């Protein structure tokens, strides 16, 4: 099971406030949760001429670092974590990286170099490949460029908890995985880019005793293998455009038009739904008018008309400011907690702005498919 968290405390607070705001709004108005899938640009933009890539393993073959504990595992506090650091299995990670890249069908061909290039057991992060090595590998493998796995580091935290209400034990293993990859172009002295993302993978087990939990939790060998395979998937969304699933809200009650529009929306007939919402916007005031504007923005976003969506989301935001009596922009969480309409529309505008700002870069990165 993979677990991902929020990047910072502010993001967590905003999410909790939005959630509480939706609960408040839902108590007075029918709201439905929808999902939308859209693409995000990668951190790296590859020229369209780069169509064949080879994945190479330039990581150290020393798979395990010295164990480091954060404290005595046998302390009286059963929740005291045990932290250990590992070097991942680079061969597994490189193969996973190659397979993950191939699955995206972004490049015409993805090949993998089976042999490890770096045999220096004392080198962390790999040695930067020389121009000569890059040129020879690209020629031998008949590719346009290389993506090199340089390092795989892991930090595994094991915790054991006693649950008195259940008279049982609960154990967790949370592994933070840190792969490093570099992109090399032939005839270039230095790497094109270095990418060092991270993510985490998580296991859990319960039992009547600590021994039973330990027996069910993943062991060290399997942990390294599975986390190494996971490591190969992490850089892909930074190297290639990726899909994101986001949550959206739709107001569905308050009038016959709103209910009928919701039916059209569920059928994918966004044009007809927008027509009914526009009727609602033209004839209603206050919250009903705001709900209609918000839904119109949603309808346009679902059709990838981000500029129109932003226009209508801004209309909804302006009305929300009046409803919640917000005169000046504020980041005070206690104030925002009592401004659910303002908060909902403000967050939606931010999400639409992020989509709009990323579209030009995304179009550049997807241009290679227009030339086929």
N, C-alpha and C positions, 0 to 999 in steps of 0.2 A: 504494500500500500504506500503510495507516494503522498507526501504531505507538503504543501507549500504555504508560506505565511505572508503577511503583509510586510512591505519593505520598511515601514517606520511606524512610530507610535501615532503620528498625525493621521496616517491612512487608516489605521485601525479605529481611531476615534471617529473619523468621518463615516466609516462603514457602519459602526454601531449607531451613530446618530441617524444615518439614513434608514437603517433597519427600524429603529424606534419610530422615526417619522412615518415610515410606510405603515407600521402597525397602527399608529394614531390615525392616519388618513383612511386606512382600510376600515376602521371602526365606524367611520361616518360615510364612506363612499366605497363602492365596489371597485376593487383594483385586481387585475390579473397579472401574473408574472409571465413574461415571454423570454425566449432566448434568441439571440442573433449571432450568427457566425460571420466574421469578416477577417480579412488578411491584414497583417502588420508587416511593415518592411523589416528587413534584417539590419543588423549593425554594419554589415559589410556589403558593398555593392561590387559585384563582379562584372567586368565588361562582357558583352554578349559574345565576344569572340572566344571566351574561355568556356569550352563546351565539354572537354574531357578532363577528368581529374583523377589523380591517384592519391589514396590515403596511405601514408607511411607511418611507421612506428619509430619515433626518435626518442622514446622515453627510456630511462634507465631500466635495466632488467632486474634491479634490486626491488623485490616486491613488498618488502615489509620493513618499516622503520621500527626503532625502539619504542616499546610501549611506554606511554606517559599516563599516569593516573592523577586525577584531580584530588584524590584523597584516599584514605584507607577504606577499602571496600567492605570491611567488617565492622565499621563503626555502628554504634547503637542505632543511629538514624537509618532506617532501611531505605530511605529515599536518596541517600547520598550517591551521586552518580559516579560511575567508573568511565573515564575517558581514555580512549586509546587511538593512536595515530598509525595509519598504514599507508604504504604505497600500493596503488591498485595494480591489477594484472593488465599491463599495457597491451598485450596481445588481444585479450578479450575486448578491451575498450576500443582499440583500433578497428577491430572487425565490426563491432557494434556501430562505430561512427560511420564506417563505409556503408553498412547496410542501411542505416538511418538516412544518410544522404541519398542513396539510391532509391529509397522508398518515396522520396519527395518528387522524383522525376523532374528535377530542375536542370540537371546537366544531362547531356546526351549519353555519357558513359561514366561510371564510377568503378575504378579498379582498386585493388588493395595489394600492397607490397607485403608479402608474407614474412620477410626477414626483418629482424630488429636492426636498426642502424646504429644505436648507441649501446655499446657494451660496457660503458664505464660505470661501475657500481657506485662510485662515489659522487656522481654528478646528479644534481637535482635540477629538474626542468629541462634536461637535454642540452646538447650542444647545438648552436645555430648551424644549420647546414650550409656548407660552402656553396658558392655559385657553381663550381665545377660539379659537386655532388648533385645539386638540383638539376643541372643541365643533363647529366648522365642518366639520372633516374627518369626525367621526363622523356628523354629519347628512348631509353630501354622499354619503358612502359607505354610509350606512344600516347602521351597525354599532354595537355596544354599547361598544366600547373599541378602543384602538390598541396595537399592539406596534411600537415604533420601533427601527430599526437606527441606532445613534448613531455607531458607529466600527468600523473593521476594521483592526487592525494586525498586522504579520507580521514575524517575525525568521527569516531564512533562513540556514542554516549549510551551506556547501559544504566537503566534504573530499575529498582525493585521496590514495589509499594505493597504494604499490607492494607487490605480493605476490611476494616473491622465489621462493617455492616453486612458483609458477605462472608466473613471469616475465610478469606482467600487472599492469594497474592496475585499481583498484576505486574508484569515486567514489560519494559519497552527497550527497543534498540533504535536509536535515531542516528543516522549516518549522514553527515555533511560531505558532499563530494565536490572536489575541486579539480576539474580537468583543465589542461592548458593546451591549446592548439595554435599553430602558426600556419600562415598561408605563404607559399613560396612561388615566385614566378621565375621562369628561366631567364638567364642573362641579367638578373638583378642581384646586387651584392647583399642586400638585407631583406628580411621577410616583408611581405606586403602589409601584414597585420598580425598582431597577436591577440587572441581571444582567451580570456580566463574567467569564464562564468562559474557559477556554483548552483547547486540545488541539493535537496535532501531526500532521502528514502527512509522508510519507517516500517518497523515490525513490532508486533505486540503479541502477548500471550498471557493467559491466566491459568491458575491452578490452585490446588489445595495446599501446596507447599512451595518453598523456594526451589527445591530440587525439581519438582514437576514443571515449574515455569521455565527453569533453565533448560530442561530437556526439550521443551517445545519451542523455545526461542531459537532463532537462527544461530548456527555455530560460526566460528571465525572463518573457516575455509569458504563456506557458502556465502557468508557476508561479503567477503572480498570479491568472489566471482559475480554475485548479483549486482553489487555496487559498481563493479568495473563495467559490467554490461550497461548499467544505467548511465555511467559516466559518458559513454559514447554517444548517448542521445542528447545530452545537455547542450553541447555547442551548436546543434543544428539550427535552433530557432534564432541564434545570433548570426549564423552564416547565411541562412536562407529565409525568404519570407515565410511566415507561419500563420496558421489560423488561430483565432481567438474566439472563444464563446463568451459572450457577455449577457448579463441579465438586463431586461428592460421592463418597464411597468406600463400598463394600459388601463385607463379609466373606462369602466364599462356600464356604469349606472347613472341615474339621474334624469333620464328622459328616454322616450322611444327611439329617437335618433341614435343616442349613445349605445343603446342595447343592440339595435340593428347594425350599427357600424361595427360593433365587436364581432358580430356573426360574420360579416364580410371579411374582417381582418383575419379571423381564424381560418377562413377559406382561402386566404391569400389574395383576395380582391381588394388591394390597398387603394386603388383609384376610387372605388365606390365608397369605401370606408372614409376616405378623406373628404369626399363630397358631403357626406352626412355630418362629419365633424365640422366642416366649414359652415354648414347651416347652423349648427349649434353655436359656433363662435360668433356668428353674425347676429344672433338673436338673444344670447344669454349675457349675464354679467357675473362678476365675482368669480367664485371658485368654478362654477360650471363653464365659464368662458376660458379660465385657465386650463381646466381639464381638456377642453376641446383643442386648444392651441398645443398643449403637450402631446396629445394623441396625433395631431396633424404632423408634428415634428417626427414622431415615431414612424408614421406612415411613410414619410419621405425617406427617412433613414433606411427603412426596410427595403426601399427601392434604390438604395445607394445614391440618393440625391442629397448629399451632405449639406450643400449650401442652402437649399430650401429648408432642410431640417433645422439648421442653425437659426434661420430667420424666425421660424415658428417657435422654436425653443426659447428664443429671446423674447418673443411676445409673451409666452407663458411665464417667463422669469419676471418680466415687468409687472404683470398682474399679481404674481406671487409676492413681490415686494410690497404692493399695496395691501394685499390680504393680511400678510404677517407684520405689516407696519415696520418694514426695514428701511431706514433712511440712508444709512451708510454701510459700506461693506465691513464685515467683521469676521474675525477668526476665533472669537471667544466661543468655546464649545458649549458653555452653559447657556449662552444666548441662542446659539444655533439650535440647541435641543428643543427650544420652544418656537422654532420657525420652520416647521416641517415642509411647507410648500416652497419656501425660499430655498431651503437646503436641497430638496429634490430637484428643482429646476436648475439650480446652480451647478450641481454635480453633473446633470445631464448635458448642460452646455459645455462643461470641461471635457466630457467624454467625446462629444461631437467635434470639439476643436482639435482634440488629439487625433481623431480620425482624419479630419481635413488636413492637418499639418503633415500627416504621414503619407497622404495619397500621392503627392508628387514623387517622393522617393520610391514608393511602392511601384508606381507606373514605370519609373526608370528601371527598376530591378526586374520587372516582368516584361520589359520590352523585347527580350530575346524570343518570346513566344509569338510576337507580332510578325517577326521576320520569317517564320516557318511557312 
